[in-house]
Amino acid sequence: MELTPNHTLRRLIQAWCTLNASYGIERIPTPKPLVDKVQIMKLISNAMIPHLQMRSLRRLKSIAAESERNKRCIESTSGAIEFLASLVKQNCSTKEMDSNGDGVEITMARDEALGLLHNLQISEAGLKTLMGKNGEFIDCLLRILNHGSYQARAYAVLLLKPMLEMADPVYLISLKAEIFVEIVNVLRDQISQHASKAALQILIEICPWGRNRIKAVDAGAVTVLIELLLEKLEKRVSEMILVALDQLCGCAEGRADLLKHCAGIAIVSKKILRVSQIASERAVRILYSVSKFSATSSVLQEMLQVGVVSKLSLVLQVECTLKTKEKAKEILKLHSRVWKNSSCIPPFFFSSYLS
């Protein structure tokens, strides 16, 4: 299924390019020979020898970076993924490594193998094999998230994301509280933009299952998400944060944490009509959850003072999705008695838009 390279023709073309260099024609490079499983096996074998380990792992990383074909070649080589996983599993705990004279070398090899596993973009079947029957590899990733360097933690969360996306629902329902703590810590520490996005996607993926929303709230997710929302973010990140907050505000604990934060209600309201239609819809949904299930008199007054009521009124008057308008209308109807005499709302508004 692979093309046989015509070396003679390539050399003739290169010679022609050289002769015509004065016309601005660049000489085409000589392509590298295709990698095969024999070469990969040789590198894996060398990586088992301590003094050749780092050089072999870096060569494998370089090969994987050249093409998708090379990535699939490495993944399909018998024992390659298992060997890389064994390096990652080896002494995952920093305390264990500190007591070992070769701790630095082991950590370097582990981090190199971890990065290579991420860069391979392993197939779903490969990820299932990597996870193991009881998610042993995920437990190892959690230890790295807890003890590892910023780079190792970034690779760990980037590997964790596809694993959890294809994990069995039974496994997702019984996730340990520790995983939520580490995901929230990745967001709090802002290790890297890619790692933060992966952490947000993990939260969005796993929160709907079982009691995961409460586990995330207990880990401090709501507070961290609000703090992130206060910063200047790209559109996609703002959308993901609001999606995650919407999920967490589906439980009483999540709404309580949102209201506990002095900027919670205000920053959610601020994002309406400022980011995207998705962000507006999710922000209005969050406010709907609060107004329907947690609307004490102080909360309603806060919504009035920080401009929530004015913003919702604006939503009904501008071009917006039907879902967003309907939710905004429901919120205003729920508490129209409290808000209708406010100076923030024109006298004609309630009769014009909420009738």
C-alpha positions as CSV (number, residue, x, y, z in Angstrom):
1,M,0.0,0.0,0.0
2,E,3.1,2.3,0.1
3,L,4.6,4.0,-2.9
4,T,8.1,2.8,-4.0
5,P,10.3,5.9,-4.1
6,N,12.0,6.6,-7.5
7,H,15.5,7.7,-6.3
8,T,16.9,8.2,-9.8
9,L,14.1,10.7,-10.7
10,R,14.5,12.5,-7.4
11,R,18.2,12.9,-8.0
12,L,17.6,14.3,-11.6
13,I,15.1,16.8,-10.2
14,Q,17.6,17.8,-7.5
15,A,20.3,18.3,-10.1
16,W,17.9,20.4,-12.2
17,C,17.1,22.5,-9.1
18,T,20.8,23.1,-8.5
19,L,21.4,24.1,-12.1
20,N,18.6,26.6,-11.9
21,A,19.3,28.0,-8.4
22,S,20.1,31.4,-10.0
23,Y,16.4,31.7,-10.9
24,G,15.4,31.4,-7.3
25,I,14.6,27.6,-7.5
26,E,15.3,25.8,-4.2
27,R,16.7,22.3,-4.2
28,I,14.1,19.8,-2.9
29,P,15.3,17.9,0.2
30,T,16.0,14.2,0.2
31,P,13.2,12.5,2.0
32,K,14.0,10.5,5.1
33,P,13.6,6.7,4.8
34,L,10.3,5.3,6.2
35,V,10.5,4.0,9.7
36,D,9.5,0.4,10.3
37,K,8.7,-1.7,13.3
38,V,12.2,-3.3,13.3
39,Q,13.7,0.2,14.0
40,I,11.1,0.9,16.7
41,M,11.8,-2.4,18.4
42,K,15.6,-1.7,18.3
43,L,15.0,1.7,20.0
44,I,12.7,0.1,22.6
45,S,15.4,-2.5,23.3
46,N,18.0,0.3,23.7
47,A,15.7,2.2,26.0
48,M,15.8,-0.7,28.4
49,I,19.6,-0.1,28.8
50,P,20.1,2.6,31.4
51,H,22.9,4.6,29.7
52,L,21.0,4.5,26.3
53,Q,17.5,5.2,27.7
54,M,17.2,8.9,27.3
55,R,18.8,9.0,23.9
56,S,16.4,6.2,22.7
57,L,13.3,7.9,24.1
58,R,14.2,11.2,22.5
59,R,14.8,9.5,19.2
60,L,11.4,7.9,19.5
61,K,9.9,11.3,20.2
62,S,11.5,12.8,17.2
63,I,10.3,9.9,15.0
64,A,6.7,10.4,16.3
65,A,6.8,14.1,15.5
66,E,7.7,13.5,11.8
67,S,4.3,12.1,10.7
68,E,1.0,10.4,11.7
69,R,2.3,7.2,10.0
70,N,5.2,7.1,12.4
71,K,2.9,7.5,15.4
72,R,0.8,4.6,14.3
73,C,3.9,2.6,13.6
74,I,5.2,3.1,17.2
75,E,1.7,2.4,18.7
76,S,1.3,-0.9,16.7
77,T,4.8,-2.1,17.5
78,S,4.4,-5.0,20.0
79,G,5.3,-4.0,23.5
80,A,6.0,-0.3,22.7
81,I,3.1,1.3,24.6
82,E,3.4,-1.2,27.5
83,F,7.1,-0.3,27.9
84,L,6.4,3.4,27.9
85,A,3.6,2.9,30.4
86,S,6.0,0.9,32.6
87,L,8.4,3.9,32.7
88,V,5.6,6.2,33.7
89,K,4.5,3.8,36.4
90,Q,8.0,3.4,37.7
91,N,8.3,5.3,41.0
92,C,5.4,7.7,40.4
93,S,5.7,9.0,43.9
94,T,8.2,11.7,44.5
95,K,8.9,10.4,48.0
96,E,9.9,7.0,46.5
97,M,12.2,8.7,44.0
98,D,13.8,10.9,46.6
99,S,15.0,7.8,48.4
100,N,16.5,6.4,45.3
101,G,20.0,7.5,44.2
102,D,18.9,7.5,40.6
103,G,15.8,9.6,41.3
104,V,16.6,12.3,38.8
105,E,17.3,9.9,36.0
106,I,14.1,8.0,36.7
107,T,12.1,11.2,36.8
108,M,13.5,12.4,33.5
109,A,12.8,9.0,31.8
110,R,9.3,9.0,33.2
111,D,8.5,12.5,32.0
112,E,10.0,11.7,28.5
113,A,7.9,8.6,28.3
114,L,4.8,10.5,29.5
115,G,5.3,13.2,26.8
116,L,5.8,10.6,24.1
117,L,2.6,8.8,25.1
118,H,0.7,12.1,24.8
119,N,2.3,13.0,21.5
120,L,1.4,9.6,20.0
121,Q,-2.3,10.5,20.2
122,I,-3.1,6.9,21.0
123,S,-6.1,5.3,19.5
124,E,-9.2,4.4,21.6
125,A,-8.2,0.7,21.7
126,G,-4.7,1.7,22.8
127,L,-6.0,4.0,25.5
128,K,-8.2,1.2,26.9
129,T,-5.1,-1.1,27.0
130,L,-3.1,1.7,28.7
131,M,-5.8,2.3,31.3
132,G,-5.8,-1.2,32.5
133,K,-8.8,-3.1,34.0
134,N,-9.1,-1.0,37.1
135,G,-7.7,2.3,35.9
136,E,-4.2,1.7,37.5
137,F,-2.6,4.0,35.0
138,I,-5.0,6.8,35.9
139,D,-4.0,6.4,39.5
140,C,-0.4,6.8,38.4
141,L,-1.3,10.0,36.5
142,L,-3.0,11.4,39.6
143,R,0.2,10.9,41.6
144,I,2.1,12.8,38.9
145,L,-0.5,15.5,39.0
146,N,0.1,15.7,42.7
147,H,3.9,15.6,42.8
148,G,5.2,16.2,39.3
149,S,6.8,19.2,37.6
150,Y,4.6,21.6,35.7
151,Q,5.6,19.9,32.4
152,A,4.8,16.4,33.8
153,R,1.5,17.6,35.2
154,A,0.6,19.1,31.8
155,Y,1.3,15.9,30.0
156,A,-0.6,13.9,32.7
157,V,-3.8,16.0,32.3
158,L,-3.6,15.9,28.5
159,L,-3.4,12.1,28.7
160,L,-6.1,11.9,31.3
161,K,-8.6,13.8,29.1
162,P,-9.0,11.2,26.2
163,M,-9.0,8.3,28.7
164,L,-11.9,9.7,30.7
165,E,-13.8,10.6,27.5
166,M,-13.9,7.0,26.5
167,A,-14.1,5.5,30.0
168,D,-17.1,3.3,30.9
169,P,-19.9,5.2,32.7
170,V,-19.6,2.7,35.6
171,Y,-16.0,3.9,36.1
172,L,-17.0,7.6,35.8
173,I,-19.7,7.3,38.4
174,S,-17.2,5.9,41.0
175,L,-14.4,8.4,40.4
176,K,-12.3,9.2,43.4
177,A,-12.5,12.7,45.0
178,E,-8.8,13.0,44.5
179,I,-9.2,13.4,40.7
180,F,-11.4,16.5,41.2
181,V,-8.8,18.0,43.6
182,E,-6.0,17.5,41.1
183,I,-8.0,18.8,38.1
184,V,-9.0,22.0,40.1
185,N,-5.3,22.4,41.1
186,V,-4.3,22.3,37.4
187,L,-6.8,25.1,36.7
188,R,-5.7,27.1,39.8
189,D,-2.0,26.9,38.9
190,Q,-2.6,27.7,35.2
191,I,0.2,25.3,34.2
192,S,-0.4,26.0,30.5
193,Q,-3.2,27.0,28.2
194,H,-3.4,23.5,26.7
195,A,-3.5,21.9,30.2
196,S,-6.2,24.3,31.4
197,K,-8.4,23.6,28.4
198,A,-7.9,19.8,29.0
199,A,-8.8,20.2,32.7
200,L,-12.0,22.2,31.7
201,Q,-13.0,19.5,29.2
202,I,-12.5,16.8,31.8
203,L,-14.8,18.7,34.2
204,I,-17.4,19.1,31.6
205,E,-17.2,15.4,30.6
206,I,-17.3,13.9,34.1
207,C,-19.5,16.2,36.2
208,P,-22.9,15.0,34.8
209,W,-22.2,11.4,36.2
210,G,-23.4,10.4,39.7
211,R,-22.3,12.7,42.5
212,N,-19.4,14.1,40.5
213,R,-20.8,17.6,40.7
214,I,-20.7,17.6,44.4
215,K,-17.1,16.1,44.4
216,A,-16.0,19.0,42.1
217,V,-17.7,21.6,44.3
218,D,-16.0,20.1,47.4
219,A,-12.6,20.4,45.5
220,G,-13.2,24.1,45.1
221,A,-14.1,24.1,41.4
222,V,-16.7,26.9,41.6
223,T,-14.4,29.4,43.2
224,V,-11.5,28.7,40.8
225,L,-13.8,28.9,37.8
226,I,-15.1,32.3,38.9
227,E,-11.5,33.6,39.5
228,L,-10.6,32.4,36.0
229,L,-13.6,34.1,34.5
230,L,-12.5,37.4,36.1
231,E,-9.4,37.3,33.8
232,K,-9.2,38.3,30.2
233,L,-9.7,35.0,28.3
234,E,-10.2,33.7,24.8
235,K,-13.7,33.1,23.7
236,R,-13.5,29.2,23.8
237,V,-12.1,29.2,27.4
238,S,-14.9,31.5,28.6
239,E,-17.5,29.3,27.0
240,M,-16.1,26.2,28.7
241,I,-15.9,27.8,32.1
242,L,-19.6,28.9,31.8
243,V,-20.6,25.4,30.7
244,A,-18.8,23.9,33.7
245,L,-20.3,26.5,36.1
246,D,-23.8,25.7,34.6
247,Q,-23.3,22.0,35.4
248,L,-22.1,22.8,38.9
249,C,-24.9,25.2,39.7
250,G,-27.3,22.3,39.0
251,C,-26.7,21.3,42.6
252,A,-27.3,23.3,45.8
253,E,-23.7,23.1,46.8
254,G,-22.6,24.6,43.6
255,R,-25.1,27.5,43.8
256,A,-24.0,28.2,47.4
257,D,-20.4,28.5,46.3
258,L,-21.3,30.8,43.5
259,L,-23.3,33.1,45.8
260,K,-20.5,32.9,48.4
261,H,-18.1,34.5,46.0
262,C,-18.4,38.3,46.1
263,A,-18.0,38.5,42.3
264,G,-19.9,35.3,41.3
265,I,-23.2,36.7,40.2
266,A,-21.7,39.9,38.8
267,I,-19.1,38.2,36.5
268,V,-21.6,35.6,35.2
269,S,-24.0,38.5,34.3
270,K,-21.1,40.4,32.7
271,K,-20.4,37.7,30.2
272,I,-24.0,37.8,28.8
273,L,-23.9,39.4,25.3
274,R,-20.1,40.0,25.5
275,V,-18.6,36.6,24.5
276,S,-20.8,34.5,22.3
277,Q,-24.3,33.1,22.0
278,I,-23.1,29.9,23.7
279,A,-21.6,31.9,26.6
280,S,-24.8,34.0,26.9
281,E,-27.0,31.0,26.9
282,R,-25.0,29.3,29.7
283,A,-24.7,32.4,31.8
284,V,-28.5,33.0,31.7
285,R,-29.0,29.3,32.6
286,I,-26.7,29.8,35.7
287,L,-28.7,32.8,36.7
288,Y,-31.9,30.9,36.2
289,S,-30.7,28.1,38.5
290,V,-29.9,30.7,41.2
291,S,-33.1,32.7,40.8
292,K,-35.3,29.6,40.8
293,F,-33.7,27.6,43.6
294,S,-31.6,30.0,45.7
295,A,-33.5,33.3,45.5
296,T,-33.3,34.8,49.0
297,S,-34.2,38.4,49.4
298,S,-30.5,39.3,49.7
299,V,-29.7,37.4,46.5
300,L,-32.5,39.2,44.6
301,Q,-31.2,42.6,45.8
302,E,-27.7,41.7,44.7
303,M,-28.9,40.7,41.3
304,L,-30.5,44.1,41.0
305,Q,-27.5,46.0,42.3
306,V,-24.9,44.3,40.1
307,G,-26.9,44.8,37.0
308,V,-28.3,41.3,36.4
309,V,-31.9,42.6,36.0
310,S,-30.8,45.3,33.6
311,K,-28.8,42.8,31.5
312,L,-31.7,40.3,31.4
313,S,-34.0,43.1,30.3
314,L,-31.6,43.9,27.5
315,V,-31.5,40.2,26.4
316,L,-35.2,40.4,25.6
317,Q,-34.7,43.5,23.5
318,V,-31.7,42.5,21.3
319,E,-31.0,39.8,18.8
320,C,-30.4,36.6,20.8
321,T,-31.2,32.9,20.7
322,L,-34.7,31.9,21.5
323,K,-33.5,29.7,24.4
324,T,-31.7,32.5,26.0
325,K,-34.6,34.9,25.7
326,E,-37.0,32.3,27.1
327,K,-34.8,31.7,30.2
328,A,-34.3,35.5,30.7
329,K,-38.0,36.0,30.5
330,E,-38.7,33.2,33.1
331,I,-36.2,34.8,35.5
332,L,-37.8,38.2,35.2
333,K,-41.3,36.8,35.6
334,L,-40.3,34.8,38.7
335,H,-39.3,37.9,40.6
336,S,-41.2,40.7,38.8
337,R,-42.9,41.7,42.1
338,V,-39.6,42.4,43.7
339,W,-38.0,44.1,40.7
340,K,-40.8,45.9,38.9
341,N,-40.5,49.2,40.9
342,S,-36.7,49.4,40.4
343,S,-35.3,52.5,38.7
344,C,-33.1,50.2,36.6
345,I,-36.1,49.1,34.5
346,P,-38.2,51.4,32.4
347,P,-41.9,51.5,33.6
348,F,-43.2,50.2,30.3
349,F,-40.9,47.1,30.3
350,F,-42.9,44.6,32.3
351,S,-46.1,45.3,30.3
352,S,-44.3,45.2,27.0
353,Y,-42.0,42.2,27.4
354,L,-43.5,40.0,30.2
355,S,-47.1,40.1,29.4
